[in-house]
Structures are given as C-alpha cells and as structure tokens.
C-alpha cells in the first residue's frame, strides 16, 4: 500500500505520485520544484513545475524521454532527492516561483 504521497495527472491522463513535502515547501516556504515525469501511456516525458499555490503541477515542456531528460539535466538549480518508503523522488529546487516560470517561458528552454 502506498502512503505519504499525493497524486497528480499529466496532460495525457497518466497519474503519478509525489511526496507531500513538495507541496508543503511550495506553500510554506515558497520553495518550488521542477521534476521530470515519464508517462507509459503516451511514451512521452514532461517537465513538471509546482503550481503557484503549491498543490499539483503544470507541464510547460513535453517531448520524447531523451530530449526531456537532457533539458532537465540542463536546469541550473540544485538537484534534491526525497527518499521514503515509496522510493526516490528527484527534483530541482527553483530559486522562486517567478524565476521558475520565467525560465520555462523562454522558447529555447
């Protein structure tokens, strides 16, 4: 049984789980997260960023898994791992919500 995880859904309707700490950090500390999600439903990968209010994600970039992995690797922020009974969740800690949105609004990102 999976516990201590929140669900989120990609644009292709794939549901994934993420640690509640991602949302609580966004809400309480204004520390936002960027992660990469792979959907086996569409064979597509997504860059997922926390919503401004901290619950859930938006998906500014999508594409084939290799391209998205390369884009995720180039994001210039600290990489963090949360490890719990559900496994390891890797994300990058954005300096602020506005900087995160600005980074992904650049068409070359």
C-alpha positions as CSV (number, residue, x, y, z in Angstrom):
1,X,0.0,0.0,0.0
2,X,1.3,3.4,-0.9
3,X,1.2,6.0,1.8
4,X,2.5,9.5,2.3
5,X,2.1,10.5,-1.4
6,X,-0.1,13.0,-3.4
7,X,-1.4,12.1,-6.9
8,X,-1.0,14.4,-9.9
9,X,-2.1,13.8,-13.5
10,X,-0.1,14.6,-16.7
11,X,-1.8,16.1,-19.8
12,X,-2.1,12.6,-21.2
13,X,-4.0,11.4,-18.1
14,X,-1.2,9.5,-16.5
15,X,-1.4,9.7,-12.7
16,X,1.9,9.8,-10.8
17,X,2.6,10.2,-7.1
18,X,4.8,12.8,-5.4
19,X,5.9,13.4,-1.8
20,X,3.7,15.9,0.2
21,X,6.9,17.8,1.1
22,X,7.0,19.2,-2.4
23,X,3.6,20.9,-1.9
24,X,4.3,21.9,1.7
25,X,7.6,23.5,0.7
26,X,5.9,25.5,-2.0
27,X,3.1,26.6,0.2
28,X,5.0,27.3,3.5
29,X,8.5,28.3,2.2
30,X,7.8,29.5,-1.3
31,X,10.3,26.8,-2.5
32,X,9.1,25.4,-5.8
33,X,10.1,22.2,-7.5
34,X,10.8,21.1,-11.1
35,X,10.8,17.4,-11.9
36,X,10.6,15.1,-14.9
37,X,7.8,12.6,-15.3
38,X,7.6,9.8,-17.8
39,X,4.2,8.6,-19.0
40,X,4.0,5.0,-20.1
41,X,0.5,5.8,-21.5
42,X,1.9,8.1,-24.2
43,X,5.6,7.2,-24.2
44,X,6.1,11.0,-23.6
45,X,8.0,12.8,-20.9
46,X,7.1,16.0,-19.2
47,X,8.9,18.7,-17.2
48,X,6.5,19.3,-14.3
49,X,6.6,22.5,-12.2
50,X,4.7,23.1,-9.0
51,X,1.7,25.4,-9.2
52,X,2.0,28.8,-7.7
53,X,-0.2,27.8,-4.7
54,X,1.8,24.6,-4.3
55,X,-0.8,21.9,-4.9
56,X,-0.2,20.0,-8.1
57,X,1.9,20.7,-11.2
58,X,1.7,22.4,-14.6
59,X,3.6,20.9,-17.6
60,X,5.4,23.6,-19.6
61,X,7.6,21.2,-21.7
62,X,6.9,17.8,-23.1
63,X,8.5,15.5,-25.7
64,X,10.4,12.3,-26.1
65,X,12.1,11.0,-22.9
66,X,15.7,11.5,-24.0
67,X,15.1,15.1,-25.1
68,X,13.3,15.9,-21.8
69,X,16.0,14.2,-19.7
70,X,18.6,16.4,-21.4
71,X,16.5,19.5,-20.8
72,X,16.0,18.5,-17.2
73,X,19.7,18.0,-16.8
74,X,20.5,21.5,-18.0
75,X,18.2,23.2,-15.5
76,X,20.8,25.2,-13.5
77,X,19.3,24.7,-10.0
78,X,20.2,22.4,-7.1
79,X,19.1,18.8,-7.5
80,X,17.4,17.3,-4.5
81,X,16.2,13.8,-3.7
82,X,13.5,12.8,-1.3
83,X,13.7,9.2,-0.2
84,X,10.9,7.4,1.6
85,X,9.0,4.1,1.7
86,X,7.7,4.9,-1.9
87,X,11.2,5.2,-3.4
88,X,13.2,8.2,-4.5
89,X,11.8,11.4,-5.9
90,X,14.3,13.6,-7.7
91,X,13.6,17.3,-8.4
92,X,15.4,20.6,-8.8
93,X,14.7,23.4,-6.3
94,X,13.8,26.6,-8.1
95,X,15.0,29.9,-6.7
96,X,11.5,31.3,-6.7
97,X,8.2,30.7,-8.5
98,X,8.7,33.8,-10.8
99,X,12.2,32.7,-11.8
100,X,10.9,29.2,-12.5
101,X,8.1,30.4,-14.7
102,X,10.4,32.9,-16.5
103,X,12.9,30.0,-17.1
104,X,10.2,27.9,-18.8
105,X,8.7,30.8,-20.8
106,X,11.9,31.2,-22.7
107,X,11.3,29.4,-26.0
108,X,14.8,27.9,-26.1
109,X,14.3,26.1,-22.8
